Amino acid sequence: MTAKLANKVAIVTGAGRNIGEDVAKLLALEGAAVAVIDLDKGRADKVADDIIAAGGKAKGFVCDVGKEEDIIAAVKGIIAEWGHVDILVNNAAISDNKHMFDITTEEWNRTLAITLTGPFIFAKHAAKAMVEKGIAGAIVNVSSTSGYYGRDRAIGYTTAKGGIVNMTRSMAIQLAPHNIRVNSVVPNKIGSPVGRDTFNPDRKVVNLRNRHGLPADLAKAILFLVSDDSDFVAGTALWVDGGVSAIMPGSD
Ligand SMILES: NC(=O)c1ccc[n+]([C@@H]2O[C@H](COP(=O)([O-])OP(=O)(O)OC[C@H]3O[C@@H](n4cnc5c(N)ncnc54)[C@H](O)[C@@H]3O)[C@@H](O)[C@H]2O)c1
C-alpha cells in the first residue's frame, strides 16, 4: 500500500509533545516531510530526531506562533529545506485557566495571540506559499469542545477556540478557489490537559467510549482531514470527543 502523504510537506505547530507530537509522527509515517514547530527547541528537536530515527523526514523549527516574524521565518526555512508546503496543522495553543475577574489584559492578549491570531497568521503565510506554487493544500485548525461551551475556569481560551471554528469556515471559503481545503477538529480531554505533560489516569471520563482520549485518536482524525481520503470535506468541524457532546447535560 502506498503512503497517504508521499512527497508532501507538512507543518505541525506545537508538535513538541502530546497531541502535536503524535500528529507529526503519524504524518511522517505516512510519508510527509514534517516541520516540527515548537517554542521549545529541545522538544521540537527530540520529536524530529525520533521521526528521523524511525526512517522518516523531519526538522525541528523554533517558532513562537504568537509572533508574526517567527512564523514568516519558519515558513521561509521550510521552503528552503523542502521547496514547498502542502499541509498545515495549527495545533499550538495555551489556556488561561482563569475566571474573567482574575485574568489580566496581558494574559488575555497572550492567550488570544497564540491560540487564535497565531493560527490565522500561520495559515495566511502557509496558504500564500501554497498558492505561489499552485499546491492543492490542506489546513487543519485544532479547536476544542471549549470553543462551543462556556467554562468556569477559562475565558480567553474558550473565546479563542470558538473563534477557531468560525475562522475555519471563512478560510475554507476564501481558500476554496485555490484548491486548499480547511477544516477544524474538536477534541475533548485528550491525554494530559493543555499546558501540562502529565497524564492523570484518574481524570474523570464522561463519554460514550468509556476511556480516555489519546493523542493518537486526534492524529488519526487529522490524518484523514489532510489526506485525499477527505477530498469532499471542507469547512467542517470534526468532533473527536468520544461522543461526550452528544449527551444532554443532566439527562439520564
Ligand atoms: N489536551 C486536551 O485535552 C485538549 C482538549 C481539547 C483541545 N486541545 C487542543 O489540542 C491542541 C494540543 O493540545 P495539547 O494538550 O497537546 O497541548 P500541550 O500544552 O501539551 O502542548 C502544546 C505544545 O505547544 C507548544 N507551544 C506552546 N506555546 C507555543 C507557542 N507560542 N508557539 C509554538 N509552540 C508553542 C508547547 O511547547 C507544547 O510543546 C491545542 O490546540 C489544544 O487547545 C487539547
The ligand as a MOL file (V3000), in Angstrom:
LIG
                    3D

  0  0  0     0  0            999 V3000
M  V30 BEGIN CTAB
M  V30 COUNTS 44 48 0 0 0
M  V30 BEGIN ATOM
M  V30 1 N -5.2320 18.0580 25.7860 0
M  V30 2 C -6.5610 18.1440 25.6770 0
M  V30 3 O -7.3080 17.5160 26.4270 0
M  V30 4 C -7.1710 19.0360 24.6190 0
M  V30 5 C -8.5760 19.1560 24.5830 0
M  V30 6 C -9.1420 19.9980 23.6250 0
M  V30 7 C -8.3300 20.6650 22.7160 0
M  V30 8 N -6.9910 20.5270 22.7780 0 CHG=1
M  V30 9 C -6.1670 21.2660 21.8050 0
M  V30 10 O -5.2140 20.4060 21.2230 0
M  V30 11 C -4.0040 21.1380 20.9410 0
M  V30 12 C -2.8250 20.4710 21.6030 0
M  V30 13 O -3.0680 20.3590 22.9880 0
M  V30 14 P -2.0340 19.6120 23.9510 0
M  V30 15 O -2.7890 19.2040 25.1620 0
M  V30 16 O -1.2790 18.5830 23.1940 0 CHG=-1
M  V30 17 O -1.0650 20.8460 24.3370 0
M  V30 18 P 0.2890 20.8490 25.1970 0
M  V30 19 O 0.2250 22.0470 26.0640 0
M  V30 20 O 0.5400 19.5420 25.8440 0
M  V30 21 O 1.4180 21.0260 24.0870 0
M  V30 22 C 1.4530 22.1870 23.3550 0
M  V30 23 C 2.8150 22.3370 22.6950 0
M  V30 24 O 2.7800 23.6140 22.0760 0
M  V30 25 C 3.9650 24.3130 22.3940 0
M  V30 26 N 3.6750 25.7420 22.4170 0
M  V30 27 C 3.0610 26.4570 23.4070 0
M  V30 28 N 3.0360 27.7450 23.0730 0
M  V30 29 C 3.6080 27.8570 21.8560 0
M  V30 30 C 3.8800 28.9430 21.0040 0
M  V30 31 N 3.5900 30.1910 21.3630 0
M  V30 32 N 4.4980 28.7030 19.8200 0
M  V30 33 C 4.8380 27.4350 19.4610 0
M  V30 34 N 4.6190 26.3670 20.2390 0
M  V30 35 C 4.0120 26.5770 21.4310 0
M  V30 36 C 4.3860 23.7990 23.7590 0
M  V30 37 O 5.7910 23.9770 23.9650 0
M  V30 38 C 3.9740 22.3230 23.6770 0
M  V30 39 O 5.0330 21.5170 23.2010 0
M  V30 40 C -4.2800 22.5670 21.4260 0
M  V30 41 O -4.7580 23.3490 20.3560 0
M  V30 42 C -5.3680 22.3790 22.4420 0
M  V30 43 O -6.1350 23.5360 22.6490 0
M  V30 44 C -6.3860 19.7330 23.7090 0
M  V30 END ATOM
M  V30 BEGIN BOND
M  V30 1 1 1 2
M  V30 2 2 2 3
M  V30 3 1 2 4
M  V30 4 1 4 5
M  V30 5 2 4 44
M  V30 6 2 5 6
M  V30 7 1 6 7
M  V30 8 2 7 8
M  V30 9 1 8 9
M  V30 10 1 8 44
M  V30 11 1 9 10
M  V30 12 1 9 42
M  V30 13 1 10 11
M  V30 14 1 11 12
M  V30 15 1 11 40
M  V30 16 1 12 13
M  V30 17 1 13 14
M  V30 18 2 14 15
M  V30 19 1 14 16
M  V30 20 1 14 17
M  V30 21 1 17 18
M  V30 22 2 18 19
M  V30 23 1 18 20
M  V30 24 1 18 21
M  V30 25 1 21 22
M  V30 26 1 22 23
M  V30 27 1 23 24
M  V30 28 1 23 38
M  V30 29 1 24 25
M  V30 30 1 25 26
M  V30 31 1 25 36
M  V30 32 1 26 27
M  V30 33 1 26 35
M  V30 34 2 27 28
M  V30 35 1 28 29
M  V30 36 1 29 30
M  V30 37 2 29 35
M  V30 38 1 30 31
M  V30 39 2 30 32
M  V30 40 1 32 33
M  V30 41 2 33 34
M  V30 42 1 34 35
M  V30 43 1 36 37
M  V30 44 1 36 38
M  V30 45 1 38 39
M  V30 46 1 40 41
M  V30 47 1 40 42
M  V30 48 1 42 43
M  V30 END BOND
M  V30 END CTAB
M  END
